[in-house]
Amino acid sequence: MPQPRQLLLLTIIGLLAGVANLPITARAQNGTRVAAGSWNCDISKGWWISANRHLPLYTGLKCPYIRSSQNCQNQGRPDLQFQKYKWVPSGCTVQRMTPKRLLTRLRNKLVLVFGDSVSKNFAGSVACVLHAASPSSIQDFRVASGNTKAYGVKVPRFNARFASVFSNWLNQASGLGGSMNRVDLDKIDPQITDLLPLADIVVFQATNWWFPAINKWYVGGKEQSLSKEAAYEIGLKTLRDYVAKSGFKGRAALLGVSPSHYKVPGLKEGSCETSKILTAAQAQEFAKGDITGNKFREIQKRVLSGSPIRYVDVAPMSNYRPDGHVQKWMQKGGAPPGKRNDCLHWCEGGVTDAWLEMLFNNLLF
């Protein structure tokens, strides 16, 4: 843990980097410089700083790719500082992501995102950053293989293509929307098998649908009595092994648990209504209460260690940010009293853009 003087110095460096449009730099605890793109660099630990000069990368008033239920600015949210915080990792050298830099790095590449509604939240960030890089030439895009179609955007001049696919478990599943969900833990989602061979970069994120009690777990065609944690570990190993044995030559990452903030110390339960970032002590207290999320994070770290799927742990940085959630701004003027706030999904831009910067450094350097 950096000492107060070190924290002050690194914060000043981060601020100067934003002003000067230079990479943010820091040093590992042993004093050596560490590249964020290396497999040994943990960029999930750090702190948030205001970066009003170069954030947000886009706004909800200009990007056409944000879902209306996550376009908080367009729905009338008055406090917009949540868009202007930058995550400054400790112990890493981080290249600051800009729309032009992302577009340049994605030249001649196809990026696919597979996952649940939070992954779609993240996909909106990717599309909006590409739109900010080339608003006049970006186009709708579709990629298809087998029985699967994925939709997104492309910038033809760079041959940069991006699309996303709903896959709530990343494993084969059926009975969706009924009284139960059958999840075959030893089988991969056919959408992944169809599209993975086409991709240069693939990002997975899917944890929220593992929690409901209506899930039924199957292995070898037979129903199993398993905890959600045990089921998730089997399912994640199936994904890991498939990617490892598939011959996939690109780069892969799994975005870790995205915390919801329905229960936050000091806030009304279920509201997450705040314009403030949590303090380090508050974030730590909140994290201790996320027992299931912590178990899933431990599984992700253990199962993916040494695998071709890069584990990007977004929970620690996101724990600080109840202010970044949709809250009541899923509709124009805010939801009426009595309607549950959304403390799961994120306003765009904001927290999901910081996730993208983490991936930018992990996968593109």
C-alpha positions as CSV (number, residue, x, y, z in Angstrom):
1,M,0.0,0.0,0.0
2,P,1.6,3.3,-1.0
3,Q,2.3,5.8,1.8
4,P,0.6,9.2,1.9
5,R,3.5,11.0,0.3
6,Q,3.6,8.4,-2.5
7,L,-0.1,8.7,-3.0
8,L,0.2,12.5,-3.3
9,L,3.1,12.2,-5.8
10,L,1.3,9.6,-8.0
11,T,-1.9,11.7,-8.0
12,I,0.1,14.7,-9.2
13,I,1.7,12.6,-11.9
14,G,-1.7,11.4,-12.9
15,L,-3.1,14.9,-13.2
16,L,-0.1,16.1,-15.1
17,A,-0.4,13.2,-17.5
18,G,-4.0,14.1,-18.2
19,V,-3.1,17.7,-18.9
20,A,-0.1,16.9,-21.1
21,N,-1.8,14.0,-22.9
22,L,1.0,11.6,-21.8
23,P,0.9,8.1,-20.5
24,I,0.4,7.8,-16.7
25,T,3.3,6.1,-15.0
26,A,3.9,4.6,-11.6
27,R,6.4,2.2,-10.1
28,A,6.0,-1.3,-8.7
29,Q,6.7,-1.8,-5.0
30,N,10.2,-3.1,-5.8
31,G,11.0,0.2,-7.6
32,T,11.1,-1.3,-11.1
33,R,8.9,-0.1,-13.9
34,V,6.1,-2.6,-14.9
35,A,4.2,-2.5,-18.2
36,A,0.5,-2.8,-17.8
37,G,0.3,-5.0,-20.9
38,S,2.5,-7.6,-19.2
39,W,0.9,-10.6,-17.5
40,N,2.5,-9.7,-14.2
41,C,0.9,-6.3,-13.8
42,D,-2.2,-6.0,-11.6
43,I,-4.0,-2.8,-12.7
44,S,-7.1,-3.4,-10.6
45,K,-5.6,-1.6,-7.5
46,G,-5.4,2.1,-7.3
47,W,-7.6,5.2,-6.8
48,W,-9.9,7.5,-8.7
49,I,-8.9,11.1,-9.6
50,S,-10.9,13.9,-11.3
51,A,-9.8,14.2,-14.9
52,N,-12.1,17.0,-16.2
53,R,-9.7,18.0,-18.9
54,H,-9.9,14.8,-21.0
55,L,-13.0,13.0,-19.8
56,P,-15.6,12.1,-20.7
57,L,-14.5,10.5,-24.0
58,Y,-18.0,10.9,-25.3
59,T,-21.4,12.1,-24.0
60,G,-24.9,10.6,-24.0
61,L,-26.1,13.5,-26.1
62,K,-23.9,12.6,-29.1
63,C,-23.4,8.8,-29.0
64,P,-26.2,6.9,-30.7
65,Y,-25.1,3.5,-29.4
66,I,-26.1,3.9,-25.7
67,R,-29.2,2.1,-24.6
68,S,-31.8,4.6,-23.5
69,S,-32.0,2.9,-20.0
70,Q,-28.3,3.6,-19.5
71,N,-28.1,7.0,-21.1
72,C,-28.3,8.9,-17.8
73,Q,-27.3,12.2,-19.3
74,N,-29.9,12.1,-22.0
75,Q,-32.5,11.1,-19.4
76,G,-31.8,14.2,-17.4
77,R,-29.4,13.3,-14.7
78,P,-28.1,16.6,-13.4
79,D,-24.9,15.6,-11.7
80,L,-22.4,14.5,-14.4
81,Q,-19.1,14.3,-12.5
82,F,-19.5,10.5,-12.6
83,Q,-18.3,10.7,-16.2
84,K,-15.1,12.5,-15.3
85,Y,-13.2,10.2,-13.0
86,K,-10.0,8.4,-14.0
87,W,-8.7,5.2,-12.4
88,V,-5.0,5.6,-11.6
89,P,-3.5,2.1,-10.9
90,S,-0.7,1.7,-8.5
91,G,2.4,-0.2,-9.5
92,C,1.8,0.0,-13.2
93,T,2.7,1.9,-16.4
94,V,-0.5,2.7,-18.2
95,Q,-1.0,4.1,-21.6
96,R,-3.9,6.6,-21.5
97,M,-6.7,5.5,-23.9
98,T,-8.1,8.0,-26.3
99,P,-10.6,7.3,-29.0
100,K,-8.0,7.7,-31.8
101,R,-5.6,5.4,-30.0
102,L,-8.2,2.7,-29.5
103,L,-9.2,3.0,-33.2
104,T,-5.6,2.8,-34.3
105,R,-5.0,-0.3,-32.2
106,L,-8.0,-2.0,-33.6
107,R,-7.0,-1.6,-37.2
108,N,-7.7,-4.8,-39.2
109,K,-9.2,-6.5,-36.0
110,L,-12.5,-8.0,-35.1
111,V,-13.5,-7.6,-31.4
112,L,-16.3,-9.7,-30.0
113,V,-17.9,-9.4,-26.6
114,F,-19.9,-12.3,-25.1
115,G,-21.9,-12.0,-21.9
116,D,-24.9,-10.8,-20.0
117,S,-26.6,-7.4,-19.8
118,V,-23.6,-5.9,-18.0
119,S,-21.4,-6.9,-20.9
120,K,-23.8,-5.1,-23.2
121,N,-23.3,-2.1,-20.9
122,F,-19.6,-2.4,-21.6
123,A,-20.2,-2.9,-25.3
124,G,-21.9,0.4,-25.4
125,S,-18.7,2.0,-24.2
126,V,-16.6,0.4,-26.9
127,A,-19.0,1.5,-29.6
128,C,-19.2,5.0,-28.3
129,V,-15.4,5.4,-28.0
130,L,-15.1,4.3,-31.7
131,H,-17.9,6.7,-32.6
132,A,-16.0,9.5,-30.9
133,A,-12.9,8.5,-32.9
134,S,-14.7,8.6,-36.3
135,P,-18.2,10.0,-36.0
136,S,-18.6,10.6,-39.8
137,S,-17.5,7.2,-41.0
138,I,-18.6,4.7,-38.4
139,Q,-21.2,2.2,-39.7
140,D,-23.5,-0.5,-38.4
141,F,-21.9,-4.0,-38.7
142,R,-23.0,-7.6,-38.6
143,V,-21.0,-10.7,-38.4
144,A,-22.5,-14.2,-38.9
145,S,-21.3,-17.8,-38.7
146,G,-23.2,-21.0,-38.4
147,N,-26.5,-20.2,-36.6
148,T,-25.2,-17.1,-34.9
149,K,-25.3,-13.4,-35.8
150,A,-23.7,-10.6,-33.9
151,Y,-24.3,-6.9,-34.3
152,G,-22.1,-3.9,-33.7
153,V,-20.1,-1.2,-35.5
154,K,-17.2,-0.8,-37.9
155,V,-14.9,1.9,-39.2
156,P,-14.2,0.8,-42.8
157,R,-11.1,3.1,-43.2
158,F,-9.3,1.1,-40.4
159,N,-11.1,-2.2,-41.0
160,A,-11.9,-2.0,-37.3
161,R,-14.9,-4.1,-36.4
162,F,-16.8,-4.7,-33.1
163,A,-19.8,-6.7,-32.2
164,S,-21.5,-8.2,-29.1
165,V,-23.5,-11.3,-28.3
166,F,-25.9,-12.1,-25.4
167,S,-24.6,-15.1,-23.5
168,N,-25.8,-15.1,-19.9
169,W,-23.7,-18.0,-18.7
170,L,-21.2,-18.6,-21.6
171,N,-22.3,-22.2,-21.4
172,Q,-25.0,-23.9,-23.3
173,A,-28.4,-23.0,-21.8
174,S,-32.1,-23.6,-22.5
175,G,-35.5,-22.7,-21.1
176,L,-34.6,-19.0,-21.0
177,G,-37.4,-16.8,-19.7
178,G,-39.4,-19.7,-18.2
179,S,-39.7,-21.1,-14.7
180,M,-36.2,-22.5,-14.8
181,N,-33.0,-22.2,-16.8
182,R,-31.1,-25.4,-17.7
183,V,-27.4,-24.8,-17.9
184,D,-25.1,-27.5,-19.3
185,L,-21.9,-26.8,-17.4
186,D,-19.8,-29.1,-19.6
187,K,-20.9,-27.5,-22.9
188,I,-19.9,-24.2,-24.3
189,D,-22.5,-21.7,-25.7
190,P,-22.8,-22.6,-29.4
191,Q,-22.7,-18.9,-30.2
192,I,-19.1,-18.9,-29.0
193,T,-18.1,-21.9,-31.0
194,D,-19.6,-20.3,-34.1
195,L,-17.9,-16.9,-33.8
196,L,-14.7,-17.4,-31.9
197,P,-12.6,-18.5,-34.9
198,L,-13.4,-15.2,-36.6
199,A,-12.2,-13.0,-33.8
200,D,-8.9,-11.3,-33.1
201,I,-9.9,-10.1,-29.6
202,V,-12.6,-11.6,-27.5
203,V,-14.0,-10.4,-24.1
204,F,-16.2,-12.5,-21.8
205,Q,-18.3,-11.2,-18.9
206,A,-21.2,-13.1,-17.3
207,T,-21.8,-13.6,-13.6
208,N,-25.2,-12.1,-12.8
209,W,-27.3,-15.0,-14.1
210,W,-25.4,-17.5,-12.0
211,F,-27.1,-16.2,-8.9
212,P,-30.8,-16.9,-9.3
213,A,-32.3,-20.1,-7.7
214,I,-34.2,-21.0,-10.8
215,N,-31.0,-22.3,-12.5
216,K,-30.7,-26.1,-12.9
217,W,-27.2,-27.4,-13.4
218,Y,-26.4,-30.3,-15.7
219,V,-23.2,-32.3,-16.4
220,G,-23.1,-35.2,-18.8
221,G,-26.8,-34.7,-19.5
222,K,-27.8,-35.2,-15.8
223,E,-29.0,-32.7,-13.3
224,Q,-26.6,-32.0,-10.5
225,S,-27.1,-30.7,-7.0
226,L,-24.5,-28.0,-6.9
227,S,-24.0,-24.6,-5.2
228,K,-23.8,-21.7,-7.6
229,E,-20.1,-21.3,-6.8
230,A,-19.4,-25.0,-7.6
231,A,-21.5,-24.7,-10.8
232,Y,-19.7,-21.6,-11.9
233,E,-16.3,-23.1,-11.4
234,I,-17.2,-26.1,-13.6
235,G,-18.7,-23.8,-16.3
236,L,-15.7,-21.4,-16.2
237,K,-13.3,-24.4,-16.6
238,T,-15.3,-25.5,-19.6
239,L,-14.8,-22.1,-21.2
240,R,-11.1,-22.0,-20.3
241,D,-10.4,-25.4,-21.7
242,Y,-12.4,-24.7,-24.9
243,V,-10.5,-21.5,-25.7
244,A,-7.2,-23.3,-24.9
245,K,-7.9,-26.2,-27.2
246,S,-9.8,-24.4,-30.0
247,G,-6.8,-23.2,-31.8
248,F,-7.8,-19.6,-31.2
249,K,-4.8,-17.4,-32.0
250,G,-6.1,-14.0,-30.8
251,R,-6.2,-12.4,-27.4
252,A,-8.9,-13.2,-24.8
253,A,-10.0,-11.6,-21.5
254,L,-12.6,-12.1,-18.9
255,L,-13.9,-9.0,-17.2
256,G,-14.5,-10.0,-13.6
257,V,-17.4,-9.4,-11.2
258,S,-19.2,-6.1,-11.7
259,P,-20.5,-5.2,-8.3
260,S,-24.1,-4.0,-7.7
261,H,-24.6,-1.4,-5.0
262,Y,-28.0,-2.2,-3.6
263,K,-26.5,-2.3,-0.1
264,V,-24.0,0.4,0.6
265,P,-22.9,1.5,4.1
266,G,-24.3,5.0,4.7
267,L,-26.8,4.9,1.8
268,K,-30.5,4.0,1.7
269,E,-30.8,0.3,0.9
270,G,-31.8,-0.2,-2.8
271,S,-31.2,3.3,-3.9
272,C,-27.5,3.8,-4.6
273,E,-28.4,7.5,-5.0
274,T,-25.2,9.5,-4.5
275,S,-23.0,11.7,-6.5
276,K,-19.9,10.8,-4.4
277,I,-17.3,8.1,-4.7
278,L,-16.8,6.0,-1.7
279,T,-13.8,6.5,0.5
280,A,-11.2,3.7,0.7
281,A,-12.6,2.7,4.1
282,Q,-16.2,2.7,2.8
283,A,-15.2,0.7,-0.3
284,Q,-13.4,-1.9,1.8
285,E,-16.4,-2.2,4.1
286,F,-18.7,-2.6,1.1
287,A,-16.4,-5.2,-0.5
288,K,-16.4,-7.3,2.7
289,G,-20.2,-7.6,2.5
290,D,-20.1,-8.9,-1.1
291,I,-19.6,-12.5,0.0
292,T,-20.8,-14.2,-3.2
293,G,-19.0,-11.8,-5.5
294,N,-15.8,-12.4,-3.6
295,K,-16.2,-16.1,-4.0
296,F,-16.7,-15.7,-7.7
297,R,-13.6,-13.5,-7.9
298,E,-11.5,-16.2,-6.2
299,I,-12.8,-18.8,-8.6
300,Q,-12.0,-16.5,-11.6
301,K,-8.5,-15.8,-10.4
302,R,-7.7,-19.5,-9.7
303,V,-9.3,-21.0,-12.8
304,L,-7.8,-18.6,-15.3
305,S,-4.3,-18.4,-13.8
306,G,-1.9,-19.4,-16.5
307,S,-4.6,-19.8,-19.1
308,P,-5.0,-18.0,-22.5
309,I,-7.9,-16.0,-21.0
310,R,-6.6,-12.8,-19.3
311,Y,-8.4,-12.2,-16.0
312,V,-9.2,-8.5,-15.5
313,D,-10.5,-7.9,-12.0
314,V,-12.8,-4.9,-12.3
315,A,-14.5,-5.3,-8.9
316,P,-12.0,-3.4,-6.7
317,M,-12.1,-0.2,-8.8
318,S,-15.9,-0.5,-9.3
319,N,-16.6,-1.0,-5.6
320,Y,-15.9,2.7,-5.0
321,R,-18.5,3.8,-7.5
322,P,-22.2,3.7,-6.5
323,D,-22.4,7.1,-8.1
324,G,-21.7,5.6,-11.5
325,H,-24.9,3.4,-11.6
326,V,-28.0,4.2,-13.5
327,Q,-29.9,4.8,-10.2
328,K,-33.3,6.3,-11.1
329,W,-32.2,7.6,-14.5
330,M,-33.4,4.7,-16.7
331,Q,-36.2,6.9,-18.1
332,K,-36.8,10.6,-18.9
333,G,-36.8,12.7,-15.8
334,G,-36.0,9.8,-13.6
335,A,-38.1,6.9,-12.5
336,P,-41.2,7.7,-10.3
337,P,-41.3,6.9,-6.6
338,G,-41.9,3.3,-5.9
339,K,-39.9,2.0,-9.0
340,R,-36.7,0.2,-8.1
341,N,-33.5,2.0,-8.9
342,D,-31.0,0.3,-11.1
343,C,-27.8,-0.3,-9.0
344,L,-26.5,-3.0,-11.2
345,H,-26.0,-1.4,-14.6
346,W,-23.8,1.7,-15.2
347,C,-24.4,5.1,-16.8
348,E,-22.4,5.6,-20.0
349,G,-19.9,7.1,-20.1
350,G,-18.3,6.5,-16.8
351,V,-17.1,3.3,-15.0
352,T,-17.3,1.0,-18.0
353,D,-15.0,3.4,-19.9
354,A,-12.4,2.8,-17.2
355,W,-12.8,-1.0,-17.7
356,L,-12.1,-0.4,-21.4
357,E,-8.9,1.4,-20.5
358,M,-7.8,-1.5,-18.4
359,L,-8.5,-3.9,-21.3
360,F,-6.8,-1.4,-23.7
361,N,-3.6,-1.8,-21.7
362,N,-3.9,-5.5,-21.1
363,L,-4.8,-6.7,-24.6
364,L,-3.5,-4.1,-27.0
365,F,0.1,-3.6,-25.9
